[in-house]
Amino acid sequence: EPAMPVMPPEPPASPVMPLGSSREIAAAKSRVVAVGVGRIGIAAFNVAGSPFGEYDKALIRAVQSRWYALISQNGLYERAGTVTLHFYILQDGSVQNMEFKENSAGEILGLFCQKAVVDSAPFASLPDNLRMLIGNDPREVSFTFYY
């Protein structure tokens, strides 16, 4: 059963992100990722029903927090575009084989998305109950960043 795309909630208003910001990360995670999964909306943020729910929430929070910090540090508030990264998470939480699947935001913004993932890794090791679900295979992950 393919995982539903996940949209994290907007962060609280802070100096890092201006009030009303529409920046977000959509993440579709599963060993079998549905091809062409699009942005569904905030209502799709329901990872609790998935066995990977808590793990995925922590993963998204880590990447999103780093991404927002990079945006703030570099003053990237007026840019627009979409970047989709595809990679694998190994059993130990490390990231492997990251590649761009889409980038309409430009090379620099794409590199910030990549850096947000790399800087956040390694993630927590997969818990035993999740390892039982996917076996020894790496976990396929796609993140779409919306500027």
Secondary structure, DSSP 4 states (H G I P E B T S, - for coil): -PPPPB-PPPPPS-SSS-TT---EEEEEE-SSPPTT-----GGG--GGGSTTHHHHHHHHHHHHHHHHHHHHHHT--S---EEEEEEEE-TTS-EEEEEEEEESS-HHHHHHHHHHHHHH-S-PPPPHHHHHHHTTSPEEEEEEEE-
